[in-house]
Amino acid sequence: MKKKSEKIFVLLIISLMFLLNFSYTFADTKAPTLISEAAFLMDNKTEKVLYDKNSDKKMYPASTTKIVTAILALENCNLDDVVTVDYDSIMAVPEGYSTANLQIGEQLTIEQLLQLLLIPSANDAANVLATHVGGSIDSFISMMNTKANELGLSNTHFTNAYGKHDPNHYTTAKDLAYIMKYCIKNQDFRKISGSASCTIASTNKYGPRKYTSTNQLVDPSNKNYYQFLTCGKTGFTTQAGDCLVSCSYKNNLELICVILGGTTVNGVSTRFSETTDLFEFGFNNYLLKQLTDSNSAISQIEVPNATHETKQLDLLPEKEIEALITKEQENEIFEPELHLQEKISAPIEQGSVLGKAIYKINGIEYEVNLTASHSVEKSKLFDILIKTLIILIIIFIIYKIIANRKK
């Protein structure tokens, strides 16, 4: 009886260990449940969507708007350009909105204004940049909407340069992710929006000033610090809730995350914890797999009418391409569809495009041109045969003509 009880106990322990292990594994693959009203996670390279919650719902972006202001300033100015703070830009910021307390007539560089814009989220800096770049705030807002149209964003519209609440100032989580994708192509944007703090040197109106970022994820001294975050921008209004658009890099994978309509629980904004949860979900479950190597043949063909030495031709991918796959697919071998030109014959120059390979993985197509690994020479034997055939035909025609004349 005792031995039977011991066996049952051992079986229970083993079963419990199995269940615990299963639960842990499942937790790694299960997408997190979020409080925020809208969220979006995608891979920057392939644009594969990894998480989507109300991503097409029109939302208020609050100060995440400032990434558009920043990129337009970066594209139209030099960092060392000097700007003088004007009266209208300062007075246009409503009471209660955060500012850097810029003074009328104060002179700062574009880089300093961008630091104030993206790190402490100063709304007066946004208006000063808008006036300088657009000539007026209204003209700059037109530039913002033009940029949104250029990026193909049909659910985004701006009415101001910093995110003041307005029913006609809106975007979506998905649109904001694509705006961020565009912005992070600029290295100055990455650097400034990824800084935990900034120091503004003495100006003609002020002594040195230091500011810390509103984004707790970039601050190593903050408990919400996330070491893989590269850049981001926060936002908040009563109507918009807590917002955050950010970018993170880990294990050769770069992800973009957007949180809109977040809230505060026990004094802590959920936008930070939910952003971290989404990034970890992405990194724990997906990876980039190299599909092609520019030095490795995808296929080999035999070229007709080519010399014996050159007729066997390797088809090389024009470039290296990577696909986003799940961790479970890591050891899978992916075969492409080959689409070759209808008539491939000698001569062929090395590097000539002879077709393309298409990989279809997880709903995304990855396409690469196939090129000739070496030059293919036309066979002289083939030329000799052709010439001989032509001569024989000519001789036959002459013979027929002579024969007809004799008759």
Contacts in CASP RR format, 6 or more apart in sequence:
PFRMAT RR
TARGET T0000
AUTHOR 0000-0000-0000
METHOD contacts of the structure
MODEL  1
MKKKSEKIFVLLIISLMFLLNFSYTFADTKAPTLISEAAFLMDNKTEKVL
YDKNSDKKMYPASTTKIVTAILALENCNLDDVVTVDYDSIMAVPEGYSTA
NLQIGEQLTIEQLLQLLLIPSANDAANVLATHVGGSIDSFISMMNTKANE
LGLSNTHFTNAYGKHDPNHYTTAKDLAYIMKYCIKNQDFRKISGSASCTI
ASTNKYGPRKYTSTNQLVDPSNKNYYQFLTCGKTGFTTQAGDCLVSCSYK
NNLELICVILGGTTVNGVSTRFSETTDLFEFGFNNYLLKQLTDSNSAISQ
IEVPNATHETKQLDLLPEKEIEALITKEQENEIFEPELHLQEKISAPIEQ
GSVLGKAIYKINGIEYEVNLTASHSVEKSKLFDILIKTLIILIIIFIIYK
IIANRKK
28 284 0 8 1.000
28 285 0 8 1.000
29 284 0 8 1.000
29 285 0 8 1.000
31 51 0 8 1.000
31 281 0 8 1.000
32 274 0 8 1.000
32 277 0 8 1.000
32 278 0 8 1.000
32 281 0 8 1.000
34 53 0 8 1.000
34 259 0 8 1.000
34 270 0 8 1.000
34 274 0 8 1.000
34 277 0 8 1.000
34 278 0 8 1.000
35 262 0 8 1.000
35 263 0 8 1.000
35 265 0 8 1.000
35 270 0 8 1.000
35 274 0 8 1.000
36 53 0 8 1.000
36 242 0 8 1.000
36 259 0 8 1.000
36 260 0 8 1.000
36 261 0 8 1.000
36 262 0 8 1.000
36 263 0 8 1.000
36 270 0 8 1.000
36 271 0 8 1.000
36 274 0 8 1.000
37 53 0 8 1.000
37 54 0 8 1.000
37 57 0 8 1.000
37 59 0 8 1.000
37 260 0 8 1.000
37 261 0 8 1.000
37 262 0 8 1.000
38 53 0 8 1.000
38 54 0 8 1.000
38 55 0 8 1.000
38 57 0 8 1.000
38 59 0 8 1.000
38 172 0 8 1.000
38 173 0 8 1.000
38 258 0 8 1.000
38 259 0 8 1.000
38 260 0 8 1.000
38 261 0 8 1.000
39 51 0 8 1.000
39 52 0 8 1.000
39 53 0 8 1.000
39 54 0 8 1.000
39 55 0 8 1.000
39 173 0 8 1.000
39 257 0 8 1.000
39 258 0 8 1.000
39 259 0 8 1.000
39 260 0 8 1.000
39 274 0 8 1.000
39 278 0 8 1.000
40 49 0 8 1.000
40 51 0 8 1.000
40 52 0 8 1.000
40 53 0 8 1.000
40 55 0 8 1.000
40 173 0 8 1.000
40 174 0 8 1.000
40 176 0 8 1.000
40 177 0 8 1.000
40 257 0 8 1.000
40 258 0 8 1.000
41 49 0 8 1.000
41 50 0 8 1.000
41 51 0 8 1.000
41 52 0 8 1.000
41 255 0 8 1.000
41 256 0 8 1.000
41 257 0 8 1.000
41 258 0 8 1.000
41 278 0 8 1.000
41 279 0 8 1.000
41 281 0 8 1.000
41 282 0 8 1.000
42 48 0 8 1.000
42 49 0 8 1.000
42 50 0 8 1.000
42 177 0 8 1.000
42 255 0 8 1.000
42 256 0 8 1.000
43 50 0 8 1.000
43 253 0 8 1.000
43 254 0 8 1.000
43 255 0 8 1.000
43 256 0 8 1.000
43 286 0 8 1.000
43 288 0 8 1.000
43 324 0 8 1.000
44 181 0 8 1.000
44 184 0 8 1.000
44 247 0 8 1.000
44 254 0 8 1.000
44 255 0 8 1.000
44 256 0 8 1.000
45 254 0 8 1.000
45 288 0 8 1.000
45 322 0 8 1.000
45 324 0 8 1.000
46 322 0 8 1.000
46 323 0 8 1.000
46 324 0 8 1.000
46 364 0 8 1.000
46 366 0 8 1.000
47 181 0 8 1.000
48 286 0 8 1.000
48 324 0 8 1.000
48 362 0 8 1.000
48 364 0 8 1.000
49 55 0 8 1.000
50 255 0 8 1.000
50 278 0 8 1.000
50 281 0 8 1.000
50 282 0 8 1.000
50 285 0 8 1.000
50 286 0 8 1.000
51 278 0 8 1.000
51 281 0 8 1.000
51 282 0 8 1.000
52 174 0 8 1.000
53 173 0 8 1.000
54 173 0 8 1.000
55 172 0 8 1.000
55 173 0 8 1.000
55 174 0 8 1.000
55 177 0 8 1.000
55 258 0 8 1.000
56 155 0 8 1.000
56 172 0 8 1.000
56 173 0 8 1.000
56 174 0 8 1.000
57 172 0 8 1.000
57 173 0 8 1.000
58 155 0 8 1.000
58 170 0 8 1.000
58 171 0 8 1.000
58 172 0 8 1.000
59 170 0 8 1.000
59 171 0 8 1.000
59 172 0 8 1.000
59 173 0 8 1.000
59 240 0 8 1.000
59 260 0 8 1.000
59 261 0 8 1.000
60 163 0 8 1.000
60 165 0 8 1.000
60 169 0 8 1.000
60 170 0 8 1.000
60 237 0 8 1.000
60 239 0 8 1.000
60 240 0 8 1.000
60 241 0 8 1.000
60 260 0 8 1.000
61 163 0 8 1.000
61 169 0 8 1.000
61 170 0 8 1.000
61 171 0 8 1.000
61 176 0 8 1.000
61 235 0 8 1.000
61 240 0 8 1.000
61 243 0 8 1.000
61 260 0 8 1.000
62 163 0 8 1.000
62 165 0 8 1.000
62 235 0 8 1.000
62 236 0 8 1.000
62 237 0 8 1.000
62 240 0 8 1.000
62 241 0 8 1.000
62 243 0 8 1.000
63 121 0 8 1.000
63 123 0 8 1.000
63 162 0 8 1.000
63 163 0 8 1.000
63 214 0 8 1.000
63 233 0 8 1.000
63 234 0 8 1.000
63 235 0 8 1.000
63 236 0 8 1.000
63 243 0 8 1.000
64 163 0 8 1.000
64 171 0 8 1.000
64 176 0 8 1.000
64 233 0 8 1.000
64 234 0 8 1.000
64 235 0 8 1.000
64 243 0 8 1.000
64 244 0 8 1.000
64 245 0 8 1.000
64 258 0 8 1.000
65 158 0 8 1.000
65 160 0 8 1.000
65 161 0 8 1.000
65 162 0 8 1.000
65 163 0 8 1.000
65 169 0 8 1.000
66 117 0 8 1.000
66 118 0 8 1.000
66 121 0 8 1.000
66 126 0 8 1.000
66 161 0 8 1.000
66 162 0 8 1.000
66 163 0 8 1.000
66 233 0 8 1.000
67 118 0 8 1.000
67 179 0 8 1.000
67 180 0 8 1.000
67 183 0 8 1.000
67 189 0 8 1.000
67 193 0 8 1.000
67 232 0 8 1.000
67 233 0 8 1.000
67 245 0 8 1.000
68 144 0 8 1.000
68 147 0 8 1.000
68 148 0 8 1.000
68 158 0 8 1.000
68 179 0 8 1.000
68 183 0 8 1.000
69 117 0 8 1.000
69 126 0 8 1.000
69 129 0 8 1.000
69 130 0 8 1.000
69 140 0 8 1.000
69 144 0 8 1.000
69 161 0 8 1.000
69 162 0 8 1.000
70 114 0 8 1.000
70 117 0 8 1.000
70 118 0 8 1.000
70 129 0 8 1.000
70 183 0 8 1.000
70 189 0 8 1.000
70 192 0 8 1.000
70 193 0 8 1.000
71 147 0 8 1.000
71 182 0 8 1.000
71 183 0 8 1.000
71 186 0 8 1.000
71 189 0 8 1.000
72 133 0 8 1.000
72 140 0 8 1.000
72 143 0 8 1.000
72 144 0 8 1.000
72 147 0 8 1.000
73 110 0 8 1.000
73 113 0 8 1.000
73 114 0 8 1.000
73 117 0 8 1.000
73 129 0 8 1.000
73 132 0 8 1.000
73 133 0 8 1.000
74 114 0 8 1.000
74 186 0 8 1.000
74 188 0 8 1.000
74 189 0 8 1.000
75 186 0 8 1.000
76 133 0 8 1.000
76 134 0 8 1.000
77 110 0 8 1.000
77 132 0 8 1.000
77 133 0 8 1.000
78 110 0 8 1.000
79 109 0 8 1.000
79 110 0 8 1.000
79 111 0 8 1.000
79 114 0 8 1.000
79 188 0 8 1.000
80 109 0 8 1.000
80 110 0 8 1.000
80 111 0 8 1.000
81 109 0 8 1.000
81 110 0 8 1.000
82 107 0 8 1.000
82 108 0 8 1.000
82 109 0 8 1.000
83 107 0 8 1.000
83 108 0 8 1.000
83 109 0 8 1.000
83 110 0 8 1.000
83 113 0 8 1.000
83 128 0 8 1.000
83 129 0 8 1.000
83 132 0 8 1.000
84 105 0 8 1.000
84 106 0 8 1.000
84 107 0 8 1.000
85 102 0 8 1.000
85 103 0 8 1.000
85 104 0 8 1.000
85 105 0 8 1.000
85 106 0 8 1.000
85 107 0 8 1.000
85 108 0 8 1.000
85 124 0 8 1.000
85 128 0 8 1.000
86 104 0 8 1.000
86 105 0 8 1.000
86 128 0 8 1.000
86 131 0 8 1.000
87 104 0 8 1.000
88 127 0 8 1.000
88 131 0 8 1.000
88 137 0 8 1.000
89 124 0 8 1.000
89 127 0 8 1.000
89 128 0 8 1.000
89 130 0 8 1.000
89 131 0 8 1.000
89 137 0 8 1.000
90 102 0 8 1.000
90 103 0 8 1.000
90 104 0 8 1.000
90 124 0 8 1.000
90 127 0 8 1.000
90 128 0 8 1.000
92 127 0 8 1.000
92 137 0 8 1.000
93 99 0 8 1.000
93 123 0 8 1.000
93 124 0 8 1.000
93 127 0 8 1.000
93 162 0 8 1.000
94 164 0 8 1.000
97 123 0 8 1.000
97 162 0 8 1.000
97 164 0 8 1.000
98 120 0 8 1.000
98 121 0 8 1.000
98 122 0 8 1.000
98 123 0 8 1.000
99 122 0 8 1.000
99 123 0 8 1.000
99 124 0 8 1.000
99 125 0 8 1.000
100 116 0 8 1.000
100 120 0 8 1.000
100 122 0 8 1.000
100 124 0 8 1.000
100 125 0 8 1.000
100 200 0 8 1.000
100 209 0 8 1.000
100 211 0 8 1.000
101 124 0 8 1.000
102 108 0 8 1.000
102 116 0 8 1.000
102 122 0 8 1.000
102 124 0 8 1.000
102 125 0 8 1.000
102 128 0 8 1.000
103 205 0 8 1.000
103 206 0 8 1.000
105 204 0 8 1.000
105 205 0 8 1.000
106 203 0 8 1.000
106 204 0 8 1.000
106 205 0 8 1.000
106 206 0 8 1.000
107 203 0 8 1.000
107 204 0 8 1.000
107 205 0 8 1.000
108 116 0 8 1.000
108 128 0 8 1.000
108 200 0 8 1.000
108 203 0 8 1.000
110 129 0 8 1.000
110 132 0 8 1.000
111 188 0 8 1.000
111 192 0 8 1.000
112 200 0 8 1.000
112 201 0 8 1.000
113 125 0 8 1.000
113 128 0 8 1.000
113 129 0 8 1.000
114 125 0 8 1.000
114 129 0 8 1.000
114 188 0 8 1.000
114 192 0 8 1.000
115 192 0 8 1.000
115 195 0 8 1.000
115 198 0 8 1.000
115 200 0 8 1.000
115 211 0 8 1.000
116 122 0 8 1.000
116 125 0 8 1.000
116 198 0 8 1.000
116 200 0 8 1.000
116 211 0 8 1.000
117 125 0 8 1.000
117 126 0 8 1.000
117 129 0 8 1.000
118 192 0 8 1.000
118 193 0 8 1.000
118 194 0 8 1.000
118 195 0 8 1.000
118 233 0 8 1.000
119 192 0 8 1.000
119 193 0 8 1.000
119 195 0 8 1.000
119 197 0 8 1.000
119 198 0 8 1.000
119 211 0 8 1.000
119 212 0 8 1.000
119 213 0 8 1.000
119 214 0 8 1.000
120 198 0 8 1.000
120 211 0 8 1.000
120 212 0 8 1.000
120 213 0 8 1.000
120 214 0 8 1.000
121 214 0 8 1.000
121 233 0 8 1.000
121 234 0 8 1.000
121 235 0 8 1.000
122 211 0 8 1.000
123 162 0 8 1.000
123 163 0 8 1.000
123 164 0 8 1.000
126 161 0 8 1.000
126 162 0 8 1.000
127 137 0 8 1.000
127 161 0 8 1.000
127 162 0 8 1.000
129 140 0 8 1.000
129 161 0 8 1.000
130 137 0 8 1.000
130 140 0 8 1.000
130 141 0 8 1.000
130 161 0 8 1.000
131 137 0 8 1.000
131 140 0 8 1.000
133 140 0 8 1.000
133 143 0 8 1.000
134 140 0 8 1.000
134 143 0 8 1.000
137 160 0 8 1.000
137 161 0 8 1.000
140 161 0 8 1.000
141 158 0 8 1.000
141 159 0 8 1.000
141 160 0 8 1.000
141 161 0 8 1.000
144 158 0 8 1.000
144 161 0 8 1.000
145 157 0 8 1.000
145 158 0 8 1.000
148 156 0 8 1.000
148 157 0 8 1.000
148 158 0 8 1.000
148 175 0 8 1.000
148 179 0 8 1.000
151 178 0 8 1.000
151 179 0 8 1.000
151 182 0 8 1.000
152 178 0 8 1.000
153 171 0 8 1.000
153 175 0 8 1.000
153 178 0 8 1.000
153 179 0 8 1.000
155 170 0 8 1.000
155 171 0 8 1.000
155 172 0 8 1.000
155 174 0 8 1.000
155 175 0 8 1.000
156 170 0 8 1.000
156 171 0 8 1.000
156 172 0 8 1.000
156 175 0 8 1.000
156 176 0 8 1.000
156 179 0 8 1.000
157 168 0 8 1.000
157 169 0 8 1.000
157 170 0 8 1.000
157 171 0 8 1.000
158 169 0 8 1.000
159 166 0 8 1.000
159 168 0 8 1.000
159 169 0 8 1.000
160 166 0 8 1.000
160 169 0 8 1.000
163 169 0 8 1.000
163 235 0 8 1.000
163 237 0 8 1.000
164 237 0 8 1.000
165 237 0 8 1.000
165 238 0 8 1.000
165 239 0 8 1.000
165 240 0 8 1.000
171 179 0 8 1.000
172 260 0 8 1.000
173 258 0 8 1.000
173 259 0 8 1.000
173 260 0 8 1.000
174 258 0 8 1.000
176 245 0 8 1.000
176 258 0 8 1.000
176 260 0 8 1.000
177 245 0 8 1.000
177 256 0 8 1.000
177 257 0 8 1.000
177 258 0 8 1.000
179 245 0 8 1.000
180 232 0 8 1.000
180 245 0 8 1.000
180 246 0 8 1.000
180 247 0 8 1.000
180 256 0 8 1.000
180 258 0 8 1.000
181 256 0 8 1.000
183 189 0 8 1.000
183 193 0 8 1.000
184 190 0 8 1.000
184 230 0 8 1.000
184 231 0 8 1.000
184 247 0 8 1.000
184 256 0 8 1.000
189 231 0 8 1.000
190 230 0 8 1.000
190 231 0 8 1.000
190 247 0 8 1.000
191 231 0 8 1.000
192 198 0 8 1.000
193 231 0 8 1.000
193 232 0 8 1.000
193 233 0 8 1.000
194 213 0 8 1.000
194 215 0 8 1.000
194 218 0 8 1.000
194 229 0 8 1.000
194 230 0 8 1.000
194 231 0 8 1.000
194 232 0 8 1.000
195 213 0 8 1.000
195 218 0 8 1.000
196 212 0 8 1.000
196 213 0 8 1.000
196 218 0 8 1.000
196 219 0 8 1.000
196 220 0 8 1.000
196 221 0 8 1.000
197 210 0 8 1.000
197 211 0 8 1.000
197 212 0 8 1.000
197 213 0 8 1.000
197 219 0 8 1.000
198 210 0 8 1.000
198 211 0 8 1.000
199 208 0 8 1.000
199 209 0 8 1.000
199 210 0 8 1.000
199 211 0 8 1.000
200 206 0 8 1.000
200 208 0 8 1.000
200 209 0 8 1.000
200 210 0 8 1.000
200 211 0 8 1.000
201 207 0 8 1.000
201 208 0 8 1.000
202 208 0 8 1.000
212 219 0 8 1.000
213 219 0 8 1.000
214 234 0 8 1.000
214 235 0 8 1.000
215 229 0 8 1.000
215 232 0 8 1.000
215 233 0 8 1.000
215 234 0 8 1.000
215 244 0 8 1.000
215 246 0 8 1.000
216 222 0 8 1.000
216 223 0 8 1.000
216 224 0 8 1.000
216 225 0 8 1.000
216 269 0 8 1.000
216 272 0 8 1.000
217 224 0 8 1.000
217 225 0 8 1.000
217 226 0 8 1.000
217 229 0 8 1.000
217 232 0 8 1.000
217 244 0 8 1.000
217 246 0 8 1.000
217 272 0 8 1.000
217 275 0 8 1.000
217 276 0 8 1.000
218 225 0 8 1.000
218 226 0 8 1.000
218 229 0 8 1.000
218 231 0 8 1.000
218 232 0 8 1.000
219 225 0 8 1.000
220 227 0 8 1.000
224 268 0 8 1.000
224 272 0 8 1.000
224 273 0 8 1.000
224 276 0 8 1.000
226 248 0 8 1.000
226 272 0 8 1.000
226 275 0 8 1.000
226 276 0 8 1.000
226 279 0 8 1.000
228 248 0 8 1.000
228 249 0 8 1.000
228 250 0 8 1.000
228 279 0 8 1.000
228 283 0 8 1.000
229 246 0 8 1.000
229 247 0 8 1.000
229 248 0 8 1.000
229 279 0 8 1.000
230 247 0 8 1.000
230 248 0 8 1.000
230 249 0 8 1.000
230 254 0 8 1.000
231 246 0 8 1.000
231 247 0 8 1.000
232 244 0 8 1.000
232 245 0 8 1.000
232 246 0 8 1.000
232 247 0 8 1.000
233 244 0 8 1.000
233 245 0 8 1.000
233 246 0 8 1.000
234 242 0 8 1.000
234 243 0 8 1.000
234 244 0 8 1.000
234 271 0 8 1.000
235 241 0 8 1.000
235 242 0 8 1.000
235 243 0 8 1.000
235 244 0 8 1.000
236 242 0 8 1.000
236 243 0 8 1.000
240 260 0 8 1.000
240 261 0 8 1.000
241 260 0 8 1.000
241 261 0 8 1.000
241 262 0 8 1.000
241 263 0 8 1.000
242 259 0 8 1.000
242 261 0 8 1.000
242 262 0 8 1.000
242 263 0 8 1.000
242 264 0 8 1.000
242 269 0 8 1.000
242 270 0 8 1.000
242 271 0 8 1.000
243 259 0 8 1.000
243 260 0 8 1.000
243 261 0 8 1.000
243 262 0 8 1.000
243 271 0 8 1.000
244 257 0 8 1.000
244 258 0 8 1.000
244 259 0 8 1.000
244 271 0 8 1.000
244 272 0 8 1.000
244 275 0 8 1.000
245 256 0 8 1.000
245 257 0 8 1.000
245 258 0 8 1.000
245 259 0 8 1.000
246 256 0 8 1.000
246 257 0 8 1.000
246 258 0 8 1.000
246 275 0 8 1.000
247 254 0 8 1.000
247 255 0 8 1.000
247 256 0 8 1.000
247 257 0 8 1.000
248 254 0 8 1.000
248 255 0 8 1.000
248 257 0 8 1.000
248 279 0 8 1.000
248 283 0 8 1.000
249 255 0 8 1.000
250 279 0 8 1.000
250 283 0 8 1.000
251 283 0 8 1.000
251 287 0 8 1.000
252 287 0 8 1.000
252 288 0 8 1.000
253 282 0 8 1.000
253 283 0 8 1.000
253 286 0 8 1.000
253 287 0 8 1.000
253 288 0 8 1.000
253 324 0 8 1.000
255 279 0 8 1.000
255 282 0 8 1.000
255 283 0 8 1.000
257 275 0 8 1.000
257 278 0 8 1.000
257 279 0 8 1.000
259 270 0 8 1.000
259 271 0 8 1.000
259 274 0 8 1.000
259 275 0 8 1.000
259 278 0 8 1.000
262 269 0 8 1.000
262 270 0 8 1.000
262 271 0 8 1.000
262 274 0 8 1.000
263 269 0 8 1.000
263 270 0 8 1.000
264 270 0 8 1.000
284 327 0 8 1.000
285 326 0 8 1.000
285 327 0 8 1.000
286 324 0 8 1.000
286 325 0 8 1.000
286 326 0 8 1.000
286 327 0 8 1.000
287 324 0 8 1.000
287 325 0 8 1.000
287 326 0 8 1.000
287 327 0 8 1.000
287 330 0 8 1.000
288 322 0 8 1.000
288 323 0 8 1.000
288 324 0 8 1.000
288 325 0 8 1.000
289 322 0 8 1.000
289 323 0 8 1.000
289 324 0 8 1.000
289 325 0 8 1.000
289 329 0 8 1.000
289 330 0 8 1.000
289 334 0 8 1.000
290 320 0 8 1.000
290 321 0 8 1.000
290 322 0 8 1.000
291 321 0 8 1.000
291 322 0 8 1.000
291 323 0 8 1.000
291 334 0 8 1.000
291 336 0 8 1.000
291 359 0 8 1.000
291 366 0 8 1.000
292 298 0 8 1.000
292 317 0 8 1.000
292 319 0 8 1.000
292 320 0 8 1.000
292 321 0 8 1.000
292 357 0 8 1.000
292 368 0 8 1.000
293 317 0 8 1.000
293 320 0 8 1.000
294 316 0 8 1.000
294 317 0 8 1.000
294 318 0 8 1.000
294 319 0 8 1.000
294 320 0 8 1.000
295 316 0 8 1.000
296 316 0 8 1.000
296 317 0 8 1.000
297 314 0 8 1.000
297 315 0 8 1.000
297 316 0 8 1.000
297 373 0 8 1.000
298 315 0 8 1.000
298 316 0 8 1.000
298 317 0 8 1.000
298 336 0 8 1.000
298 338 0 8 1.000
298 357 0 8 1.000
298 370 0 8 1.000
299 314 0 8 1.000
299 315 0 8 1.000
299 338 0 8 1.000
299 357 0 8 1.000
299 370 0 8 1.000
300 312 0 8 1.000
300 313 0 8 1.000
300 314 0 8 1.000
300 315 0 8 1.000
301 313 0 8 1.000
301 315 0 8 1.000
301 340 0 8 1.000
301 344 0 8 1.000
301 354 0 8 1.000
302 311 0 8 1.000
302 312 0 8 1.000
302 313 0 8 1.000
303 310 0 8 1.000
303 311 0 8 1.000
303 312 0 8 1.000
303 313 0 8 1.000
303 344 0 8 1.000
303 345 0 8 1.000
303 346 0 8 1.000
303 348 0 8 1.000
303 376 0 8 1.000
304 311 0 8 1.000
304 344 0 8 1.000
304 345 0 8 1.000
304 346 0 8 1.000
305 345 0 8 1.000
305 346 0 8 1.000
305 378 0 8 1.000
305 379 0 8 1.000
305 382 0 8 1.000
306 313 0 8 1.000
306 345 0 8 1.000
306 346 0 8 1.000
306 348 0 8 1.000
306 376 0 8 1.000
306 377 0 8 1.000
306 378 0 8 1.000
306 379 0 8 1.000
307 346 0 8 1.000
307 376 0 8 1.000
307 377 0 8 1.000
307 378 0 8 1.000
307 379 0 8 1.000
307 380 0 8 1.000
308 379 0 8 1.000
309 377 0 8 1.000
310 346 0 8 1.000
310 374 0 8 1.000
310 375 0 8 1.000
310 376 0 8 1.000
310 377 0 8 1.000
311 346 0 8 1.000
311 376 0 8 1.000
311 379 0 8 1.000
313 348 0 8 1.000
313 372 0 8 1.000
313 373 0 8 1.000
313 374 0 8 1.000
313 376 0 8 1.000
314 372 0 8 1.000
314 373 0 8 1.000
314 374 0 8 1.000
315 338 0 8 1.000
315 340 0 8 1.000
315 354 0 8 1.000
315 355 0 8 1.000
315 370 0 8 1.000
315 371 0 8 1.000
315 372 0 8 1.000
315 373 0 8 1.000
316 351 0 8 1.000
316 370 0 8 1.000
316 371 0 8 1.000
316 372 0 8 1.000
316 373 0 8 1.000
317 357 0 8 1.000
317 368 0 8 1.000
317 369 0 8 1.000
317 370 0 8 1.000
317 371 0 8 1.000
318 353 0 8 1.000
318 368 0 8 1.000
318 369 0 8 1.000
318 370 0 8 1.000
318 371 0 8 1.000
319 368 0 8 1.000
319 369 0 8 1.000
321 359 0 8 1.000
321 366 0 8 1.000
321 368 0 8 1.000
323 334 0 8 1.000
323 359 0 8 1.000
323 361 0 8 1.000
323 362 0 8 1.000
323 364 0 8 1.000
323 366 0 8 1.000
324 361 0 8 1.000
324 362 0 8 1.000
324 364 0 8 1.000
325 332 0 8 1.000
325 361 0 8 1.000
325 362 0 8 1.000
326 362 0 8 1.000
329 361 0 8 1.000
329 362 0 8 1.000
334 359 0 8 1.000
334 361 0 8 1.000
336 357 0 8 1.000
336 358 0 8 1.000
336 359 0 8 1.000
337 357 0 8 1.000
337 358 0 8 1.000
337 359 0 8 1.000
337 360 0 8 1.000
338 355 0 8 1.000
338 356 0 8 1.000
338 357 0 8 1.000
338 370 0 8 1.000
339 355 0 8 1.000
339 356 0 8 1.000
339 357 0 8 1.000
339 358 0 8 1.000
340 354 0 8 1.000
340 355 0 8 1.000
340 370 0 8 1.000
341 354 0 8 1.000
341 355 0 8 1.000
344 354 0 8 1.000
346 376 0 8 1.000
346 377 0 8 1.000
346 378 0 8 1.000
346 379 0 8 1.000
347 375 0 8 1.000
347 376 0 8 1.000
347 377 0 8 1.000
347 378 0 8 1.000
348 354 0 8 1.000
348 372 0 8 1.000
348 375 0 8 1.000
348 376 0 8 1.000
349 372 0 8 1.000
349 375 0 8 1.000
350 372 0 8 1.000
350 373 0 8 1.000
350 374 0 8 1.000
350 375 0 8 1.000
351 371 0 8 1.000
351 372 0 8 1.000
351 373 0 8 1.000
352 371 0 8 1.000
352 372 0 8 1.000
353 369 0 8 1.000
353 370 0 8 1.000
353 371 0 8 1.000
354 370 0 8 1.000
354 371 0 8 1.000
354 372 0 8 1.000
355 369 0 8 1.000
355 370 0 8 1.000
356 367 0 8 1.000
356 368 0 8 1.000
356 369 0 8 1.000
356 370 0 8 1.000
357 367 0 8 1.000
357 368 0 8 1.000
357 370 0 8 1.000
358 365 0 8 1.000
358 366 0 8 1.000
358 367 0 8 1.000
359 365 0 8 1.000
359 366 0 8 1.000
359 367 0 8 1.000
360 366 0 8 1.000
END
